[in-house]
Amino acid sequence: MALKITEECINCDVCEPQCPNEAISMGDEYYVIDPDKCTECVGHHDEPQCKVVCPVECIEIHPQWQEGQDALMAKYRRLTGHA
């Protein structure tokens, strides 16, 4: 799975620097998560760091990106070059 940021985002900027995959960036109106880069922090942390720091809880599972732990780990390996 990948995460997404909802329109409840207040653009506080705390999530972007926490993402180890640089998947979070400023969108047209609020921050967005690139699902091709989002591993839900698998390979880096035990839980998604963006969700940990978000003060308004506007980060949720992306309904169109259903990936299991194996797929997320494979994405992590592809993004980081770890075999």
PDB file with one MODEL, atoms N, CA, C and O in Angstrom:
MODEL        1
ATOM      1  N   MET A   1       0.833  -1.175   0.000  1.00  0.00           N
ATOM      2  CA  MET A   1       0.000   0.000   0.000  1.00  0.00           C
ATOM      3  C   MET A   1       0.875   1.234   0.000  1.00  0.00           C
ATOM      4  O   MET A   1       2.042   1.194   0.391  1.00  0.00           O
ATOM      5  N   ALA A   2       0.310   2.290  -0.430  1.00  0.00           N
ATOM      6  CA  ALA A   2       0.957   3.584  -0.334  1.00  0.00           C
ATOM      7  C   ALA A   2       0.025   4.474   0.473  1.00  0.00           C
ATOM      8  O   ALA A   2      -1.154   4.168   0.651  1.00  0.00           O
ATOM      9  N   LEU A   3       0.564   5.555   0.944  1.00  0.00           N
ATOM     10  CA  LEU A   3      -0.239   6.493   1.717  1.00  0.00           C
ATOM     11  C   LEU A   3      -0.611   7.687   0.847  1.00  0.00           C
ATOM     12  O   LEU A   3      -0.004   7.927  -0.196  1.00  0.00           O
ATOM     13  N   LYS A   4      -1.618   8.428   1.293  1.00  0.00           N
ATOM     14  CA  LYS A   4      -1.973   9.672   0.621  1.00  0.00           C
ATOM     15  C   LYS A   4      -2.327  10.699   1.680  1.00  0.00           C
ATOM     16  O   LYS A   4      -2.716  10.355   2.796  1.00  0.00           O
ATOM     17  N   ILE A   5      -2.187  11.954   1.316  1.00  0.00           N
ATOM     18  CA  ILE A   5      -2.524  13.063   2.195  1.00  0.00           C
ATOM     19  C   ILE A   5      -3.855  13.623   1.725  1.00  0.00           C
ATOM     20  O   ILE A   5      -4.043  13.893   0.539  1.00  0.00           O
ATOM     21  N   THR A   6      -4.776  13.796   2.663  1.00  0.00           N
ATOM     22  CA  THR A   6      -6.105  14.293   2.318  1.00  0.00           C
ATOM     23  C   THR A   6      -6.141  15.821   2.328  1.00  0.00           C
ATOM     24  O   THR A   6      -5.183  16.478   2.734  1.00  0.00           O
ATOM     25  N   GLU A   7      -7.260  16.365   1.874  1.00  0.00           N
ATOM     26  CA  GLU A   7      -7.419  17.820   1.813  1.00  0.00           C
ATOM     27  C   GLU A   7      -7.462  18.489   3.192  1.00  0.00           C
ATOM     28  O   GLU A   7      -7.489  19.716   3.282  1.00  0.00           O
ATOM     29  N   GLU A   8      -7.468  17.695   4.257  1.00  0.00           N
ATOM     30  CA  GLU A   8      -7.403  18.272   5.596  1.00  0.00           C
ATOM     31  C   GLU A   8      -5.996  18.779   5.943  1.00  0.00           C
ATOM     32  O   GLU A   8      -5.801  19.391   6.993  1.00  0.00           O
ATOM     33  N   CYS A   9      -5.026  18.529   5.071  1.00  0.00           N
ATOM     34  CA  CYS A   9      -3.645  18.965   5.283  1.00  0.00           C
ATOM     35  C   CYS A   9      -3.602  20.477   5.529  1.00  0.00           C
ATOM     36  O   CYS A   9      -4.248  21.249   4.821  1.00  0.00           O
ATOM     37  N   ILE A  10      -2.834  20.884   6.540  1.00  0.00           N
ATOM     38  CA  ILE A  10      -2.702  22.305   6.870  1.00  0.00           C
ATOM     39  C   ILE A  10      -1.355  22.875   6.395  1.00  0.00           C
ATOM     40  O   ILE A  10      -0.986  23.987   6.774  1.00  0.00           O
ATOM     41  N   ASN A  11      -0.633  22.125   5.577  1.00  0.00           N
ATOM     42  CA  ASN A  11       0.647  22.570   5.022  1.00  0.00           C
ATOM     43  C   ASN A  11       1.647  22.981   6.099  1.00  0.00           C
ATOM     44  O   ASN A  11       2.342  23.988   5.962  1.00  0.00           O
ATOM     45  N   CYS A  12       1.710  22.203   7.156  1.00  0.00           N
ATOM     46  CA  CYS A  12       2.606  22.541   8.265  1.00  0.00           C
ATOM     47  C   CYS A  12       4.057  22.160   7.983  1.00  0.00           C
ATOM     48  O   CYS A  12       4.963  22.629   8.672  1.00  0.00           O
ATOM     49  N   ASP A  13       4.288  21.315   6.976  1.00  0.00           N
ATOM     50  CA  ASP A  13       5.638  20.966   6.525  1.00  0.00           C
ATOM     51  C   ASP A  13       6.390  20.015   7.451  1.00  0.00           C
ATOM     52  O   ASP A  13       7.604  19.878   7.299  1.00  0.00           O
ATOM     53  N   VAL A  14       5.740  19.359   8.391  1.00  0.00           N
ATOM     54  CA  VAL A  14       6.476  18.450   9.263  1.00  0.00           C
ATOM     55  C   VAL A  14       6.662  17.069   8.641  1.00  0.00           C
ATOM     56  O   VAL A  14       7.594  16.357   9.014  1.00  0.00           O
ATOM     57  N   CYS A  15       5.809  16.674   7.712  1.00  0.00           N
ATOM     58  CA  CYS A  15       5.899  15.333   7.132  1.00  0.00           C
ATOM     59  C   CYS A  15       7.007  15.202   6.095  1.00  0.00           C
ATOM     60  O   CYS A  15       7.688  14.178   6.039  1.00  0.00           O
ATOM     61  N   GLU A  16       7.189  16.224   5.281  1.00  0.00           N
ATOM     62  CA  GLU A  16       8.136  16.140   4.155  1.00  0.00           C
ATOM     63  C   GLU A  16       9.547  15.732   4.583  1.00  0.00           C
ATOM     64  O   GLU A  16      10.100  14.799   4.000  1.00  0.00           O
ATOM     65  N   PRO A  17      10.150  16.386   5.570  1.00  0.00           N
ATOM     66  CA  PRO A  17      11.517  15.996   5.937  1.00  0.00           C
ATOM     67  C   PRO A  17      11.614  14.630   6.624  1.00  0.00           C
ATOM     68  O   PRO A  17      12.705  14.069   6.725  1.00  0.00           O
ATOM     69  N   GLN A  18      10.492  14.092   7.093  1.00  0.00           N
ATOM     70  CA  GLN A  18      10.503  12.793   7.763  1.00  0.00           C
ATOM     71  C   GLN A  18      10.514  11.621   6.803  1.00  0.00           C
ATOM     72  O   GLN A  18      10.832  10.502   7.207  1.00  0.00           O
ATOM     73  N   CYS A  19      10.174  11.847   5.539  1.00  0.00           N
ATOM     74  CA  CYS A  19      10.061  10.755   4.571  1.00  0.00           C
ATOM     75  C   CYS A  19      11.438  10.305   4.082  1.00  0.00           C
ATOM     76  O   CYS A  19      12.135  11.078   3.424  1.00  0.00           O
ATOM     77  N   PRO A  20      11.840   9.079   4.389  1.00  0.00           N
ATOM     78  CA  PRO A  20      13.163   8.606   3.978  1.00  0.00           C
ATOM     79  C   PRO A  20      13.275   8.360   2.478  1.00  0.00           C
ATOM     80  O   PRO A  20      14.383   8.241   1.954  1.00  0.00           O
ATOM     81  N   ASN A  21      12.142   8.282   1.781  1.00  0.00           N
ATOM     82  CA  ASN A  21      12.158   8.025   0.338  1.00  0.00           C
ATOM     83  C   ASN A  21      11.923   9.278  -0.494  1.00  0.00           C
ATOM     84  O   ASN A  21      11.840   9.203  -1.720  1.00  0.00           O
ATOM     85  N   GLU A  22      11.815  10.433   0.167  1.00  0.00           N
ATOM     86  CA  GLU A  22      11.531  11.698  -0.517  1.00  0.00           C
ATOM     87  C   GLU A  22      10.279  11.595  -1.381  1.00  0.00           C
ATOM     88  O   GLU A  22      10.234  12.114  -2.496  1.00  0.00           O
ATOM     89  N   ALA A  23       9.259  10.915  -0.848  1.00  0.00           N
ATOM     90  CA  ALA A  23       8.010  10.717  -1.580  1.00  0.00           C
ATOM     91  C   ALA A  23       7.021  11.856  -1.376  1.00  0.00           C
ATOM     92  O   ALA A  23       6.028  11.945  -2.098  1.00  0.00           O
ATOM     93  N   ILE A  24       7.273  12.723  -0.411  1.00  0.00           N
ATOM     94  CA  ILE A  24       6.335  13.799  -0.080  1.00  0.00           C
ATOM     95  C   ILE A  24       6.843  15.114  -0.653  1.00  0.00           C
ATOM     96  O   ILE A  24       8.013  15.466  -0.505  1.00  0.00           O
ATOM     97  N   SER A  25       5.932  15.836  -1.314  1.00  0.00           N
ATOM     98  CA  SER A  25       6.268  17.141  -1.859  1.00  0.00           C
ATOM     99  C   SER A  25       5.026  18.030  -1.829  1.00  0.00           C
ATOM    100  O   SER A  25       3.907  17.558  -1.625  1.00  0.00           O
ATOM    101  N   MET A  26       5.251  19.318  -2.036  1.00  0.00           N
ATOM    102  CA  MET A  26       4.133  20.253  -2.057  1.00  0.00           C
ATOM    103  C   MET A  26       3.383  20.098  -3.366  1.00  0.00           C
ATOM    104  O   MET A  26       3.978  20.143  -4.442  1.00  0.00           O
ATOM    105  N   GLY A  27       2.069  19.913  -3.269  1.00  0.00           N
ATOM    106  CA  GLY A  27       1.225  19.840  -4.447  1.00  0.00           C
ATOM    107  C   GLY A  27       0.664  21.207  -4.769  1.00  0.00           C
ATOM    108  O   GLY A  27       1.191  22.221  -4.310  1.00  0.00           O
ATOM    109  N   ASP A  28      -0.405  21.248  -5.557  1.00  0.00           N
ATOM    110  CA  ASP A  28      -1.015  22.522  -5.932  1.00  0.00           C
ATOM    111  C   ASP A  28      -1.604  23.250  -4.730  1.00  0.00           C
ATOM    112  O   ASP A  28      -1.485  24.471  -4.622  1.00  0.00           O
ATOM    113  N   GLU A  29      -2.244  22.502  -3.822  1.00  0.00           N
ATOM    114  CA  GLU A  29      -2.897  23.132  -2.676  1.00  0.00           C
ATOM    115  C   GLU A  29      -2.383  22.626  -1.336  1.00  0.00           C
ATOM    116  O   GLU A  29      -2.427  23.350  -0.342  1.00  0.00           O
ATOM    117  N   TYR A  30      -1.898  21.392  -1.300  1.00  0.00           N
ATOM    118  CA  TYR A  30      -1.380  20.813  -0.064  1.00  0.00           C
ATOM    119  C   TYR A  30      -0.381  19.726  -0.430  1.00  0.00           C
ATOM    120  O   TYR A  30      -0.212  19.388  -1.602  1.00  0.00           O
ATOM    121  N   TYR A  31       0.274  19.187   0.584  1.00  0.00           N
ATOM    122  CA  TYR A  31       1.305  18.180   0.341  1.00  0.00           C
ATOM    123  C   TYR A  31       0.709  16.909  -0.268  1.00  0.00           C
ATOM    124  O   TYR A  31      -0.441  16.555  -0.007  1.00  0.00           O
ATOM    125  N   VAL A  32       1.517  16.238  -1.081  1.00  0.00           N
ATOM    126  CA  VAL A  32       1.102  14.999  -1.741  1.00  0.00           C
ATOM    127  C   VAL A  32       2.192  13.950  -1.559  1.00  0.00           C
ATOM    128  O   VAL A  32       3.353  14.273  -1.308  1.00  0.00           O
ATOM    129  N   ILE A  33       1.795  12.693  -1.690  1.00  0.00           N
ATOM    130  CA  ILE A  33       2.735  11.577  -1.583  1.00  0.00           C
ATOM    131  C   ILE A  33       2.775  10.852  -2.920  1.00  0.00           C
ATOM    132  O   ILE A  33       1.735  10.474  -3.459  1.00  0.00           O
ATOM    133  N   ASP A  34       3.971  10.660  -3.450  1.00  0.00           N
ATOM    134  CA  ASP A  34       4.159   9.915  -4.698  1.00  0.00           C
ATOM    135  C   ASP A  34       4.062   8.430  -4.367  1.00  0.00           C
ATOM    136  O   ASP A  34       4.944   7.899  -3.691  1.00  0.00           O
ATOM    137  N   PRO A  35       3.011   7.743  -4.826  1.00  0.00           N
ATOM    138  CA  PRO A  35       2.853   6.328  -4.476  1.00  0.00           C
ATOM    139  C   PRO A  35       3.952   5.428  -5.038  1.00  0.00           C
ATOM    140  O   PRO A  35       4.162   4.325  -4.535  1.00  0.00           O
ATOM    141  N   ASP A  36       4.652   5.885  -6.069  1.00  0.00           N
ATOM    142  CA  ASP A  36       5.754   5.093  -6.613  1.00  0.00           C
ATOM    143  C   ASP A  36       6.965   5.094  -5.680  1.00  0.00           C
ATOM    144  O   ASP A  36       7.826   4.220  -5.779  1.00  0.00           O
ATOM    145  N   LYS A  37       7.031   6.059  -4.787  1.00  0.00           N
ATOM    146  CA  LYS A  37       8.149   6.153  -3.840  1.00  0.00           C
ATOM    147  C   LYS A  37       7.766   5.787  -2.412  1.00  0.00           C
ATOM    148  O   LYS A  37       8.641   5.531  -1.584  1.00  0.00           O
ATOM    149  N   CYS A  38       6.469   5.759  -2.113  1.00  0.00           N
ATOM    150  CA  CYS A  38       6.027   5.501  -0.739  1.00  0.00           C
ATOM    151  C   CYS A  38       6.100   4.013  -0.407  1.00  0.00           C
ATOM    152  O   CYS A  38       5.485   3.185  -1.079  1.00  0.00           O
ATOM    153  N   THR A  39       6.856   3.689   0.631  1.00  0.00           N
ATOM    154  CA  THR A  39       6.948   2.301   1.120  1.00  0.00           C
ATOM    155  C   THR A  39       6.338   2.194   2.511  1.00  0.00           C
ATOM    156  O   THR A  39       6.509   1.177   3.184  1.00  0.00           O
ATOM    157  N   GLU A  40       5.625   3.237   2.951  1.00  0.00           N
ATOM    158  CA  GLU A  40       5.108   3.299   4.322  1.00  0.00           C
ATOM    159  C   GLU A  40       6.245   3.116   5.322  1.00  0.00           C
ATOM    160  O   GLU A  40       6.043   2.596   6.419  1.00  0.00           O
ATOM    161  N   CYS A  41       7.422   3.542   4.936  1.00  0.00           N
ATOM    162  CA  CYS A  41       8.660   3.474   5.726  1.00  0.00           C
ATOM    163  C   CYS A  41       9.176   2.050   5.928  1.00  0.00           C
ATOM    164  O   CYS A  41      10.100   1.841   6.715  1.00  0.00           O
ATOM    165  N   VAL A  42       8.600   1.067   5.234  1.00  0.00           N
ATOM    166  CA  VAL A  42       9.121  -0.304   5.285  1.00  0.00           C
ATOM    167  C   VAL A  42      10.582  -0.270   4.834  1.00  0.00           C
ATOM    168  O   VAL A  42      10.916   0.343   3.820  1.00  0.00           O
ATOM    169  N   GLY A  43      11.432  -0.927   5.590  1.00  0.00           N
ATOM    170  CA  GLY A  43      12.862  -0.935   5.307  1.00  0.00           C
ATOM    171  C   GLY A  43      13.618   0.148   6.056  1.00  0.00           C
ATOM    172  O   GLY A  43      14.836   0.065   6.213  1.00  0.00           O
ATOM    173  N   HIS A  44      12.903   1.161   6.517  1.00  0.00           N
ATOM    174  CA  HIS A  44      13.524   2.267   7.243  1.00  0.00           C
ATOM    175  C   HIS A  44      13.086   2.310   8.703  1.00  0.00           C
ATOM    176  O   HIS A  44      13.918   2.405   9.606  1.00  0.00           O
ATOM    177  N   HIS A  45      11.762   2.239   8.932  1.00  0.00           N
ATOM    178  CA  HIS A  45      11.191   2.397  10.268  1.00  0.00           C
ATOM    179  C   HIS A  45      10.073   1.374  10.485  1.00  0.00           C
ATOM    180  O   HIS A  45       9.610   0.736   9.539  1.00  0.00           O
ATOM    181  N   ASP A  46       9.656   1.231  11.715  1.00  0.00           N
ATOM    182  CA  ASP A  46       8.585   0.291  12.050  1.00  0.00           C
ATOM    183  C   ASP A  46       7.196   0.814  11.710  1.00  0.00           C
ATOM    184  O   ASP A  46       6.250   0.035  11.596  1.00  0.00           O
ATOM    185  N   GLU A  47       7.067   2.127  11.547  1.00  0.00           N
ATOM    186  CA  GLU A  47       5.773   2.715  11.202  1.00  0.00           C
ATOM    187  C   GLU A  47       6.006   3.946  10.331  1.00  0.00           C
ATOM    188  O   GLU A  47       7.089   4.531  10.367  1.00  0.00           O
ATOM    189  N   PRO A  48       5.007   4.344   9.552  1.00  0.00           N
ATOM    190  CA  PRO A  48       5.165   5.507   8.671  1.00  0.00           C
ATOM    191  C   PRO A  48       5.430   6.780   9.476  1.00  0.00           C
ATOM    192  O   PRO A  48       4.603   7.202  10.284  1.00  0.00           O
ATOM    193  N   GLN A  49       6.573   7.369   9.247  1.00  0.00           N
ATOM    194  CA  GLN A  49       6.973   8.540  10.022  1.00  0.00           C
ATOM    195  C   GLN A  49       6.118   9.762   9.733  1.00  0.00           C
ATOM    196  O   GLN A  49       5.940  10.605  10.612  1.00  0.00           O
ATOM    197  N   CYS A  50       5.586   9.878   8.527  1.00  0.00           N
ATOM    198  CA  CYS A  50       4.724  11.010   8.222  1.00  0.00           C
ATOM    199  C   CYS A  50       3.463  10.972   9.078  1.00  0.00           C
ATOM    200  O   CYS A  50       2.987  12.008   9.542  1.00  0.00           O
ATOM    201  N   LYS A  51       2.926   9.773   9.282  1.00  0.00           N
ATOM    202  CA  LYS A  51       1.732   9.643  10.119  1.00  0.00           C
ATOM    203  C   LYS A  51       2.057   9.935  11.584  1.00  0.00           C
ATOM    204  O   LYS A  51       1.228  10.490  12.306  1.00  0.00           O
ATOM    205  N   VAL A  52       3.246   9.566  12.018  1.00  0.00           N
ATOM    206  CA  VAL A  52       3.655   9.799  13.406  1.00  0.00           C
ATOM    207  C   VAL A  52       3.695  11.294  13.715  1.00  0.00           C
ATOM    208  O   VAL A  52       3.256  11.716  14.785  1.00  0.00           O
ATOM    209  N   VAL A  53       4.212  12.093  12.794  1.00  0.00           N
ATOM    210  CA  VAL A  53       4.405  13.524  13.070  1.00  0.00           C
ATOM    211  C   VAL A  53       3.229  14.401  12.648  1.00  0.00           C
ATOM    212  O   VAL A  53       3.178  15.566  13.042  1.00  0.00           O
ATOM    213  N   CYS A  54       2.303  13.898  11.878  1.00  0.00           N
ATOM    214  CA  CYS A  54       1.192  14.717  11.369  1.00  0.00           C
ATOM    215  C   CYS A  54       0.289  15.183  12.513  1.00  0.00           C
ATOM    216  O   CYS A  54      -0.280  14.355  13.225  1.00  0.00           O
ATOM    217  N   PRO A  55       0.151  16.499  12.698  1.00  0.00           N
ATOM    218  CA  PRO A  55      -0.660  17.000  13.803  1.00  0.00           C
ATOM    219  C   PRO A  55      -2.174  16.942  13.559  1.00  0.00           C
ATOM    220  O   PRO A  55      -2.955  17.043  14.505  1.00  0.00           O
ATOM    221  N   VAL A  56      -2.586  16.781  12.309  1.00  0.00           N
ATOM    222  CA  VAL A  56      -4.026  16.766  12.009  1.00  0.00           C
ATOM    223  C   VAL A  56      -4.518  15.413  11.509  1.00  0.00           C
ATOM    224  O   VAL A  56      -5.685  15.278  11.142  1.00  0.00           O
ATOM    225  N   GLU A  57      -3.659  14.427  11.492  1.00  0.00           N
ATOM    226  CA  GLU A  57      -4.024  13.066  11.081  1.00  0.00           C
ATOM    227  C   GLU A  57      -4.722  13.032   9.723  1.00  0.00           C
ATOM    228  O   GLU A  57      -5.810  12.473   9.578  1.00  0.00           O
ATOM    229  N   CYS A  58      -4.068  13.644   8.730  1.00  0.00           N
ATOM    230  CA  CYS A  58      -4.651  13.702   7.384  1.00  0.00           C
ATOM    231  C   CYS A  58      -3.990  12.730   6.417  1.00  0.00           C
ATOM    232  O   CYS A  58      -4.155  12.859   5.204  1.00  0.00           O
ATOM    233  N   ILE A  59      -3.246  11.759   6.935  1.00  0.00           N
ATOM    234  CA  ILE A  59      -2.557  10.794   6.077  1.00  0.00           C
ATOM    235  C   ILE A  59      -3.222   9.438   6.248  1.00  0.00           C
ATOM    236  O   ILE A  59      -3.364   8.930   7.360  1.00  0.00           O
ATOM    237  N   GLU A  60      -3.625   8.866   5.121  1.00  0.00           N
ATOM    238  CA  GLU A  60      -4.352   7.597   5.153  1.00  0.00           C
ATOM    239  C   GLU A  60      -3.861   6.676   4.043  1.00  0.00           C
ATOM    240  O   GLU A  60      -3.068   7.072   3.189  1.00  0.00           O
ATOM    241  N   ILE A  61      -4.349   5.447   4.073  1.00  0.00           N
ATOM    242  CA  ILE A  61      -4.015   4.471   3.039  1.00  0.00           C
ATOM    243  C   ILE A  61      -4.581   4.937   1.699  1.00  0.00           C
ATOM    244  O   ILE A  61      -5.735   5.358   1.619  1.00  0.00           O
ATOM    245  N   HIS A  62      -3.779   4.862   0.666  1.00  0.00           N
ATOM    246  CA  HIS A  62      -4.223   5.229  -0.681  1.00  0.00           C
ATOM    247  C   HIS A  62      -5.075   4.078  -1.221  1.00  0.00           C
ATOM    248  O   HIS A  62      -4.576   2.962  -1.368  1.00  0.00           O
ATOM    249  N   PRO A  63      -6.347   4.332  -1.517  1.00  0.00           N
ATOM    250  CA  PRO A  63      -7.247   3.238  -1.908  1.00  0.00           C
ATOM    251  C   PRO A  63      -6.881   2.555  -3.227  1.00  0.00           C
ATOM    252  O   PRO A  63      -7.305   1.424  -3.463  1.00  0.00           O
ATOM    253  N   GLN A  64      -6.118   3.203  -4.076  1.00  0.00           N
ATOM    254  CA  GLN A  64      -5.773   2.617  -5.376  1.00  0.00           C
ATOM    255  C   GLN A  64      -4.398   1.953  -5.382  1.00  0.00           C
ATOM    256  O   GLN A  64      -3.970   1.445  -6.418  1.00  0.00           O
ATOM    257  N   TRP A  65      -3.705   1.946  -4.260  1.00  0.00           N
ATOM    258  CA  TRP A  65      -2.373   1.347  -4.173  1.00  0.00           C
ATOM    259  C   TRP A  65      -2.360   0.299  -3.073  1.00  0.00           C
ATOM    260  O   TRP A  65      -1.903   0.566  -1.962  1.00  0.00           O
ATOM    261  N   GLN A  66      -2.849  -0.865  -3.372  1.00  0.00           N
ATOM    262  CA  GLN A  66      -2.902  -1.957  -2.402  1.00  0.00           C
ATOM    263  C   GLN A  66      -1.657  -2.835  -2.568  1.00  0.00           C
ATOM    264  O   GLN A  66      -1.580  -3.637  -3.499  1.00  0.00           O
ATOM    265  N   GLU A  67      -0.700  -2.685  -1.678  1.00  0.00           N
ATOM    266  CA  GLU A  67       0.545  -3.443  -1.718  1.00  0.00           C
ATOM    267  C   GLU A  67       0.780  -4.085  -0.365  1.00  0.00           C
ATOM    268  O   GLU A  67       0.580  -3.449   0.670  1.00  0.00           O
ATOM    269  N   GLY A  68       1.197  -5.324  -0.363  1.00  0.00           N
ATOM    270  CA  GLY A  68       1.522  -6.007   0.882  1.00  0.00           C
ATOM    271  C   GLY A  68       2.940  -5.691   1.321  1.00  0.00           C
ATOM    272  O   GLY A  68       3.663  -4.957   0.649  1.00  0.00           O
ATOM    273  N   GLN A  69       3.328  -6.251   2.449  1.00  0.00           N
ATOM    274  CA  GLN A  69       4.661  -6.017   3.002  1.00  0.00           C
ATOM    275  C   GLN A  69       5.776  -6.447   2.051  1.00  0.00           C
ATOM    276  O   GLN A  69       6.805  -5.778   1.964  1.00  0.00           O
ATOM    277  N   ASP A  70       5.580  -7.558   1.337  1.00  0.00           N
ATOM    278  CA  ASP A  70       6.602  -8.016   0.392  1.00  0.00           C
ATOM    279  C   ASP A  70       6.789  -7.017  -0.748  1.00  0.00           C
ATOM    280  O   ASP A  70       7.917  -6.733  -1.150  1.00  0.00           O
ATOM    281  N   ALA A  71       5.691  -6.492  -1.261  1.00  0.00           N
ATOM    282  CA  ALA A  71       5.765  -5.503  -2.345  1.00  0.00           C
ATOM    283  C   ALA A  71       6.411  -4.208  -1.857  1.00  0.00           C
ATOM    284  O   ALA A  71       7.196  -3.592  -2.578  1.00  0.00           O
ATOM    285  N   LEU A  72       6.082  -3.798  -0.635  1.00  0.00           N
ATOM    286  CA  LEU A  72       6.688  -2.593  -0.083  1.00  0.00           C
ATOM    287  C   LEU A  72       8.184  -2.780   0.127  1.00  0.00           C
ATOM    288  O   LEU A  72       8.962  -1.860  -0.124  1.00  0.00           O
ATOM    289  N   MET A  73       8.598  -3.964   0.587  1.00  0.00           N
ATOM    290  CA  MET A  73      10.023  -4.234   0.774  1.00  0.00           C
ATOM    291  C   MET A  73      10.737  -4.267  -0.582  1.00  0.00           C
ATOM    292  O   MET A  73      11.862  -3.779  -0.699  1.00  0.00           O
ATOM    293  N   ALA A  74      10.103  -4.830  -1.589  1.00  0.00           N
ATOM    294  CA  ALA A  74      10.690  -4.847  -2.931  1.00  0.00           C
ATOM    295  C   ALA A  74      10.853  -3.423  -3.458  1.00  0.00           C
ATOM    296  O   ALA A  74      11.862  -3.102  -4.087  1.00  0.00           O
ATOM    297  N   LYS A  75       9.866  -2.575  -3.202  1.00  0.00           N
ATOM    298  CA  LYS A  75       9.955  -1.176  -3.628  1.00  0.00           C
ATOM    299  C   LYS A  75      11.087  -0.478  -2.885  1.00  0.00           C
ATOM    300  O   LYS A  75      11.849   0.279  -3.485  1.00  0.00           O
ATOM    301  N   TYR A  76      11.202  -0.729  -1.578  1.00  0.00           N
ATOM    302  CA  TYR A  76      12.301  -0.171  -0.789  1.00  0.00           C
ATOM    303  C   TYR A  76      13.649  -0.571  -1.382  1.00  0.00           C
ATOM    304  O   TYR A  76      14.539   0.264  -1.541  1.00  0.00           O
ATOM    305  N   ARG A  77      13.791  -1.849  -1.706  1.00  0.00           N
ATOM    306  CA  ARG A  77      15.061  -2.337  -2.280  1.00  0.00           C
ATOM    307  C   ARG A  77      15.349  -1.678  -3.621  1.00  0.00           C
ATOM    308  O   ARG A  77      16.487  -1.309  -3.910  1.00  0.00           O
ATOM    309  N   ARG A  78      14.322  -1.533  -4.428  1.00  0.00           N
ATOM    310  CA  ARG A  78      14.501  -0.893  -5.739  1.00  0.00           C
ATOM    311  C   ARG A  78      14.916   0.574  -5.567  1.00  0.00           C
ATOM    312  O   ARG A  78      15.813   1.050  -6.262  1.00  0.00           O
ATOM    313  N   LEU A  79      14.269   1.284  -4.647  1.00  0.00           N
ATOM    314  CA  LEU A  79      14.556   2.694  -4.446  1.00  0.00           C
ATOM    315  C   LEU A  79      15.923   2.949  -3.823  1.00  0.00           C
ATOM    316  O   LEU A  79      16.568   3.952  -4.131  1.00  0.00           O
ATOM    317  N   THR A  80      16.365   2.054  -2.954  1.00  0.00           N
ATOM    318  CA  THR A  80      17.618   2.271  -2.234  1.00  0.00           C
ATOM    319  C   THR A  80      18.814   1.515  -2.806  1.00  0.00           C
ATOM    320  O   THR A  80      19.958   1.762  -2.424  1.00  0.00           O
ATOM    321  N   GLY A  81      18.538   0.598  -3.719  1.00  0.00           N
ATOM    322  CA  GLY A  81      19.638  -0.186  -4.292  1.00  0.00           C
ATOM    323  C   GLY A  81      20.092  -1.332  -3.409  1.00  0.00           C
ATOM    324  O   GLY A  81      21.121  -1.952  -3.680  1.00  0.00           O
ATOM    325  N   HIS A  82      19.327  -1.628  -2.336  1.00  0.00           N
ATOM    326  CA  HIS A  82      19.654  -2.765  -1.467  1.00  0.00           C
ATOM    327  C   HIS A  82      19.154  -4.043  -2.109  1.00  0.00           C
ATOM    328  O   HIS A  82      18.007  -4.117  -2.550  1.00  0.00           O
ATOM    329  N   ALA A  83      19.999  -5.033  -2.161  1.00  0.00           N
ATOM    330  CA  ALA A  83      19.629  -6.306  -2.772  1.00  0.00           C
ATOM    331  C   ALA A  83      18.800  -7.162  -1.860  1.00  0.00           C
ATOM    332  O   ALA A  83      18.411  -8.268  -2.237  1.00  0.00           O
TER     333      ALA A  83
ENDMDL
END
